[in-house]
């Protein structure tokens, strides 16, 4: 097992680029998981890692877990503490990270062929905060949504998004599209219901909306909401009624409420 001591090692420099640059991740089709909990999701999700970097201290403290992870990794390296501090975007590195090939998340500029027409999806339009993306994916997996669709915004392989997702982005169906209106139009042609979420009291309350069958709900950018073009493409608008003085909700919080209502049987909403 090779011991990497210098932060100037070519492998370390490559890993740092992957950790810090979405452009580098797209170019190499690789991404980094950092921290024991997230790295162990490689095992739990049935994936294979390309490279594993771990400190001797962590290996001595968690031998069983490291051995499990090493068994599904092509190359394993010991690293010094300075290298571990370099390969992290957190204040207190745990002394472990791994590099994986990007997963089979479809990106299509025109339409998404892999969409389940009877499924339920939350579509994130230009959501910029990776913490929101991660939180939405975690809730989507917990509530049993078919998947999420991402159009623009932050990178699904951002370390912050992956960390906030608690591994959900590794397991959940995540579809990327560069043509959101084309995706929505294609969904409508295949019988799916399409809604844009808006902070507008004139829209239909999400608690009164029938999401039975295939459905997509769009959540917009944190500052600007859903774009006018996307609004025009959707069949309708839904809103979350608020009794307080706040004008809107955080994108992640709004998406969680919307997803809860998407999976709640419509019959339960209409019961008196």
C-alpha positions in Angstrom: 0.0 0.0 0.0 1.6 3.3 -1.1 2.1 6.0 1.5 1.5 9.5 0.2 3.2 12.0 2.4 3.5 15.2 0.3 0.7 17.6 -0.6 2.6 18.1 -3.9 2.1 14.5 -5.0 0.4 14.4 -8.4 -2.5 12.3 -7.1 -3.1 14.7 -4.3 -3.1 17.7 -6.8 -5.6 15.9 -9.0 -7.9 15.0 -6.1 -7.9 18.6 -4.9 -8.9 19.8 -8.3 -11.8 17.3 -8.4 -12.8 18.4 -4.9 -12.8 22.1 -5.7 -13.8 22.4 -9.4 -17.1 21.4 -11.0 -15.4 22.0 -14.4 -12.7 19.5 -13.5 -15.3 17.0 -12.4 -17.1 17.3 -15.7 -13.9 17.0 -17.6 -12.6 13.9 -15.8 -16.0 12.4 -15.1 -14.9 11.8 -11.6 -15.9 13.1 -8.1 -14.8 13.0 -4.5 -16.5 11.7 -1.4 -15.0 12.9 1.9 -15.6 11.7 5.4 -16.2 8.2 6.8 -20.0 8.3 6.8 -20.3 9.4 3.2 -17.5 7.1 2.0 -19.2 4.1 3.6 -22.3 4.9 1.4 -20.2 3.5 -1.4 -20.5 0.1 0.2 -24.2 0.6 1.2 -25.1 1.8 -2.3 -23.4 -1.1 -4.0 -20.9 1.1 -5.8 -17.2 0.8 -6.6 -14.6 3.5 -5.8 -11.6 4.1 -8.0 -9.3 5.4 -5.3 -9.4 5.4 -1.5 -7.2 7.7 0.7 -7.1 7.1 4.4 -4.8 8.0 7.3 -3.2 5.4 9.5 -5.0 6.8 12.5 -8.4 6.2 11.0 -7.5 2.8 9.7 -6.4 1.8 13.3 -9.6 3.2 14.7 -12.1 1.8 12.2 -10.4 -1.3 10.7 -13.6 -3.2 9.8 -15.2 -0.3 8.0 -12.0 0.5 6.1 -11.6 -3.1 5.1 -15.2 -3.1 3.8 -14.5 0.0 1.8 -11.1 -1.2 0.5 -12.8 -4.4 -0.8 -14.9 -2.3 -3.3 -12.0 0.0 -4.2 -9.6 -0.4 -7.0 -6.6 1.3 -5.4 -6.0 2.2 -1.7 -3.4 4.7 -0.4 -2.3 5.7 3.0 -2.0 9.5 3.5 -0.3 11.8 5.9 -2.2 14.2 8.1 -1.1 17.2 6.0 -2.5 15.4 2.9 -5.7 14.7 4.7 -6.1 18.3 5.6 -5.5 19.2 1.9 -8.2 16.8 0.7 -11.1 18.2 2.6 -13.5 21.2 2.5 -14.4 20.8 6.2 -12.6 22.3 9.2 -12.0 18.9 10.9 -11.0 16.3 8.4 -11.8 12.7 9.4 -8.8 11.4 7.4 -10.6 9.6 4.6 -11.8 10.3 1.0 -12.4 8.4 -2.1 -12.7 9.1 -5.8 -15.5 7.6 -7.9 -16.5 7.7 -11.6 -19.6 9.9 -12.1 -22.7 7.8 -11.9 -25.3 7.0 -14.6 -27.2 10.3 -14.2 -28.7 11.1 -17.6 -28.0 14.5 -19.2 -30.0 15.3 -22.4 -30.3 18.7 -24.0 -33.7 18.0 -25.4 -35.7 15.4 -23.5 -35.3 12.8 -20.8 -35.9 9.3 -22.0 -35.4 7.6 -18.7 -38.3 9.3 -16.9 -40.9 7.1 -15.4 -44.2 8.5 -16.8 -46.1 7.2 -13.8 -43.6 8.5 -11.3 -43.3 11.6 -9.2 -40.4 14.1 -9.6 -39.3 17.4 -8.1 -37.6 19.6 -10.7 -35.1 22.1 -9.4 -34.6 25.0 -11.8 -31.4 27.0 -11.3 -31.2 26.1 -7.6 -27.8 27.5 -6.6 -27.2 26.4 -3.0 -25.7 22.9 -2.8 -27.1 22.5 0.7 -30.6 22.9 -0.8 -29.9 20.4 -3.5 -28.6 17.9 -1.0 -31.5 18.4 1.4 -34.1 18.0 -1.3 -32.5 14.8 -2.5 -32.4 13.4 1.0 -36.1 14.2 1.5 -37.0 12.8 -1.9 -35.4 9.5 -1.1 -37.0 9.4 2.4 -40.5 10.1 1.0 -40.2 7.6 -1.9 -40.2 10.0 -4.8 -39.2 8.5 -8.1 -36.4 11.0 -8.5 -35.4 14.6 -8.9 -34.7 16.5 -12.1 -32.0 19.2 -12.1 -31.9 22.0 -14.6 -29.0 24.5 -14.2 -27.8 25.6 -10.8 -25.2 23.8 -8.7 -23.3 20.6 -9.5 -24.9 17.4 -8.1 -21.3 16.2 -7.3 -20.5 19.3 -5.2 -19.0 18.1 -1.9 -21.5 20.2 0.0 -24.4 18.8 -1.9 -23.2 15.2 -1.5 -22.7 15.8 2.3 -26.1 17.4 2.7 -27.8 14.5 0.8 -26.4 11.9 3.3 -25.7 9.6 0.4 -29.1 10.1 -1.3 -27.5 11.6 -4.4 -25.6 8.3 -4.9 -28.8 6.2 -4.8 -31.6 8.4 -6.0 -32.6 8.7 -9.7 -31.2 12.1 -10.6 -31.9 13.3 -14.1 -30.2 16.4 -15.6 -31.6 18.5 -18.4 -30.4 21.5 -20.3 -33.9 22.1 -21.8 -36.4 22.4 -19.0 -39.3 23.5 -21.3 -38.6 20.6 -23.6 -38.6 18.2 -20.6 -41.9 19.6 -19.4 -43.5 19.4 -22.8 -42.4 15.9 -23.2 -43.8 15.0 -19.8 -47.2 16.5 -20.7 -47.3 14.6 -24.0 -46.9 11.4 -22.0 -49.7 12.2 -19.6 -47.8 13.6 -16.7 -49.2 16.5 -14.6 -46.8 19.5 -14.5 -46.9 22.3 -11.9 -44.8 25.3 -11.0 -44.6 26.2 -7.3 -45.1 29.9 -6.7 -45.5 32.2 -3.6 -48.9 33.5 -5.0 -52.2 33.2 -3.1 -54.0 33.1 -6.4 -52.4 29.7 -7.2 -54.1 26.4 -6.1 -53.1 25.4 -2.6 -50.8 22.3 -2.7 -53.0 20.7 -0.1 -55.9 20.8 -2.6 -53.9 19.5 -5.6 -54.4 16.0 -7.0 -51.0 14.5 -7.7 -52.2 11.0 -8.6 -50.4 9.4 -11.5 -47.2 10.8 -12.9 -46.4 14.4 -11.8 -43.6 17.0 -11.8 -43.4 20.0 -9.6 -40.9 22.7 -10.3 -39.1 24.6 -7.5 -37.3 27.7 -8.7 -34.1 29.6 -8.0 -33.7 30.8 -4.3 -33.8 34.5 -5.3 -36.0 34.7 -8.4 -38.2 31.6 -8.3 -39.5 29.8 -11.3 -38.8 31.5 -14.6 -41.6 32.9 -16.7 -40.8 30.5 -19.6 -41.1 27.6 -17.3 -44.3 28.9 -15.7 -45.8 29.1 -19.2 -44.9 25.5 -19.9 -46.5 24.0 -16.8 -50.1 23.1 -16.8 -50.7 24.9 -13.5 -49.3 26.6 -10.5 -49.4 25.5 -6.8 -48.6 27.4 -3.7 -48.0 26.7 0.0 -50.4 28.6 2.1 -48.7 30.5 4.9 -50.4 32.0 7.9 -47.4 34.0 9.1 -45.7 37.1 7.9 -43.0 35.5 5.8 -43.4 36.1 2.0 -41.8 32.8 0.9 -40.0 29.7 2.1 -36.4 28.5 1.7 -36.2 26.4 -1.5 -35.3 23.3 0.4 -38.1 23.7 3.0 -40.7 24.5 0.2 -39.6 21.4 -1.8 -40.0 19.2 1.3 -43.6 20.3 1.8 -44.4 19.9 -1.9 -43.0 16.4 -1.9 -44.9 15.4 1.1 -48.2 16.5 -0.6 -47.1 14.8 -3.8 -47.0 11.4 -2.1 -50.0 11.9 0.2 -53.1 10.2 -1.3 -55.6 12.7 -2.7 -58.5 11.0 -1.0 -57.0 11.9 2.4 -57.0 15.6 1.4 -60.6 15.6 0.4 -61.9 13.8 3.5 -63.9 16.0 5.8 
